[in-house]
């Protein structure tokens, strides 16, 4: 197995597990929203994070499949994965002020 395939598998597994965890938190927040109204303030940020990690999961899955099957479009899939990873990093990068 090539090193890039291993790295893509790590990114895919990590993104998928984070997406699963965020989905579980979203379900719990939705169920508890009536009892704890302060959770409603967290929903927009939670949804943004979930969408970002779902996009990273989809991009890395496509990239992983393209790398395994040696598809001609795998370079574009790798670019999409890097873009999604960059977007997630930008989303969580600490900001001053």
N, C-alpha and C positions, 0 to 999 in steps of 0.2 A: 504494500500500500504506500502510495506517495505521501510525503509530508503535508502537502496542501490538502489532500483528502482527509487526513487526520485532523488538521486544524478546522476544516469546514465541518467535520463531524462534531467537534467540540463546540463550535459556535452554534450549530444546529441543536444539539442536545441542551445546551445552556439556555438558548432562546426559547425553546419549546417548554422547558421546565419552568422558566420564569413566566411565560404566557399562561401556563396551567395554574400556577400559583396566583397570578393576578386575576384570573377568571374566578377562582375559588373565593378570593377576597371580595370581588365584585358581587358575587352571589350572596355572600354573608352580609355585606353592606346593604344590599338591596332588601334583604329580609329584615334587617335590624333598623332600617331607616325610620320607620314609624315610631319606634321606641326611643331612638337616639337621633334626634334631628341634626345634631352637629356632624353626623357622618355624611350628610348631604353635601356639605362643603367640600368634602374630599372626593366626591364622585367625578367631577370634571378632570382632575389631575390623574385619578385612577384610570379613567377611560383613555386619556391621552397616552399613558404608559402602556396600557393594554394594546392599543392600536400600534404603537411603535414596536413593541415586542412581537406582535403578530406579523407585522411587515418584515421584521428581521427574520422571524422563523420561516416565512414563505420564501424570502429571498435566499436564505442559506439552504433551505431544502432544495430549491431549484438548482442552486450552485453545486450542492453535493451530488445530486443526481446527474447533472451535466458532467461533473468531474469523473464520477464512477463509470458512466457510459461513454465517455469521450465524445461528447456532442460538439458540433461546430459552434454552437452558440454559447459555449461555456464561458468564454471571455466576458460576454455581456452579463451573464449570470454572476460572475465574480465581481463585476463592476456594481451591479445592483446590491450585492451583499455588502460590499465596502461602503456604498452610499447609505444603506440602512444602518450599518454599524456606526458610521459617522454621525448619522442623525440621532441615534440613541445616545452616543457619547456627548453630542452637543446638548441634548435634552437634559442630561444629568450632570454636565460639567458645572462646577460651582461658579457662581457669579458674584462679583463684588457689588456691594451696595444694595 
